[in-house]
Amino acid sequence: MFAGVVEWLVDRRPVGVRWVAATVVSTAGMVVVVLARAGDPGAGSLAVGVAAALVAGATYALYTWTVGRGMQRSGSGRGTVGAVFGLSAVPLVVLAVVVGHESLGVAANWPVFLYLALVPTVLGHSLYALGLRSVRASAATLVSLLEPVVAAVLAVLVVGEHLGPAGWTGVALVVLGVGLLAVPARARVVPVRRATR
């Protein structure tokens, strides 16, 4: 939702009815998936959780829009992607040192750290940035809703978690919403006038 708002405010590019429908269906699906996987409803604050989710969504939309704009303007976008990752690394390194300093001292953890840094972060986001050359940020962020859905499905298949009928309904809604973006727009038929003699 935030990516569509950013495109509309900054680029003056309105989103289409199909994107709005896809966003509503996919967001409803994500809400159902989250509620289906929620543990103790009394644990934590709902207001803090919703606020944190909204901040995360807004920053992810800005990240996608910034990288997409850099990729479309420069072609390679390496400078934009490097700047975004470099700026993002500063608070993460501070947080890792302050909160996770005990884990950093364990040698057995470093292969996992390196894997997370190189495969899902560097490789995954590099491919995501390449896709932003030809896909609008509003569509890319909507498609990225498949990531938590895939995680939920893998949790069922690999770890043995239980999703339940409501969770599977949410998964289906997210897939349906994202699928709405893949449906090609109907071509506008222009009537051909016959020449008169």
C-alpha positions, 0 to 999 in steps of 0.5 A: 500500500505504501509503495502505491502511495509513494509512486502517486505522491512523488512520481504522480503515477496513479495506481490502477484498479487492478492493483488496488484489488490485488492489494486488498485481497493480498493484504486480507490474506496476509492478515488471515495467515498472521492470525492463523499462526499467532500464538498466545493472543495475550503476549505482547502489545497489539498496538506496538505490533501494528505500529512496527508493521506499518513502519516496516512496510513504509520503509520497505516501500521507500527502499523498493521505490529508491532502488527501482528509481536508481535502477531505471535511471542509471541502468545498473543501479549499483551505486543506489543499491550500494548506498542503500545497503551501506546506510542500512548496515550501520544501525544493524552493525550497532544493534548486532554488537550491542544486543548480539555480542554473545552470539558474535563470539561463537565460531559455530555461528559464523557460517550461518551469519555468512550464509544469511549475508550472502545468499538471502541478502546480497544475492536475493536483493540483487536479483530483486533490484534487477527486477525493479528495472522493469517492474514498478515498486508498487507491483514489486512490493505486492509480489514480495508478499509471497515471501512470508507465504512461502515461509509459512508453507515451508514451516508446515512442510519442513518443521511440521507446524500446523497452519489450519483451514484459516491459514490455508485460506489466507495463503490462497488469498495472497496467491489470488491477489498476486495473481490478479497482477499477472492477468494481462490488461484487456487491449482497448479495441479501436473501431475501424472506420470504413472509407467512404467513396 
